[in-house]
Amino acid sequence: MKKIIDKKLYDTETADKIAAWDNGHGTTDGHYVSEDLYRTKKGSWFLHGEGGGLSKYAESCGQHETCGSSSIVPLTSDEALEWLSGHDFPDEAAQYFADKIEEA
């Protein structure tokens, strides 16, 4: 998927996929969510997410109806670290954000 946001091209084909997560619902479930975290060659972070008609990726597809959709969401480095931490990817967080993580 490709999308231009604020004059920047985000492309899942050319960026590095760092982590993939889904909420465990089947793809036909309206609550289904799947997200992949990417890093561009220039170091920008983004999510490629998709979900069902009752997920945060839902879009209007008629009067009083929502349908599943997909989107690209740019992230700051802090947001990418939070996403990795919140979705239980400690190794990836340590690899890309060693300067922001300290030993407990």
N, C-alpha and C positions, 0 to 999 in steps of 0.2 A: 504494500500500500504506500502511496506517495501523497503528501499533502504539503502545501506551502502555507506557512503561518508566519506572520510578521516578516515577510520577504526571505524566509529561510525554508529550504527544502528538507523535509523529513521523509526518509525512504527506508522502509523495512528491508529492502533488497540489498542496500549498500551499507547499512549500519550493522554493528555487532550486537547480536542478541545476548544479553547478560543473564536474564532469568525469565522464567515462565511460571505463571500461577493461574489456577482457576479455583472457583469456589466449590467444586465438587458436584454441582447440579448438572444434569444432562443438558445437551445443547438445545433440546426442544422445550426445556423448562423456561418459563418467563423470567425467572430469577437468575438464570445462568450468567456468569461473568468469567471472562478469561482475559488476562493481561500479560503482555510481554514487555519487559524493560529493555530498551535499546540505548546504545551509545554511538553517536556518529563519529566519523573519522576525525572531526574537529573537536570532539569531547563534549558535545551537547547531549543531553539526556532527554528521552521521551518514552511514553507508553504507547503501545498499540493495544487498544482494548476493544472488546466486543461483548455484547450481552443481549439478553432477551428483552422482551417488551415490558418487563417489570423491573429491569435493572437500571443502573445509573447511565447506561448507554442507550436507553430507549429513546426513540424519536416519534413524534406525532406522524401518524399515517392515515389520518382521517378524523372526522369529528368524534371526539371522545375515545379514540383508539391510539394505542402506541404499538410500535413494532420494534423488533431487535435491530441493532445497528452496530457499526464499528467506528472508531475514531482514533486519531493520533492526538496525544496530549503532551505538549512540551513540559519538561520538569527542570527545576533548578537542581544543582548538585545536592543541596540539602534535602529537597523533596525526593530525589532518587535514593539517598541514604535512608530516609524515613520509610520509603516504600520497601526497600530491601530488608530493613529491620522489622518492619511490621508484617512482612510475609515470610519471615523465618529463613533468610538467606545470609547467615552470618559470615560465611566464607567469602561470598561475593562482596559484601559490605567491607570486610577487612581488606580485600584485594584492591578495591577502587577508592576506599576512603580511610586508609591507614592513618593519615594525618588528622582525621577527625574523631578517631576512636581511641580510647585509652583503656588500659588494663584495669579491671575492677580491683 
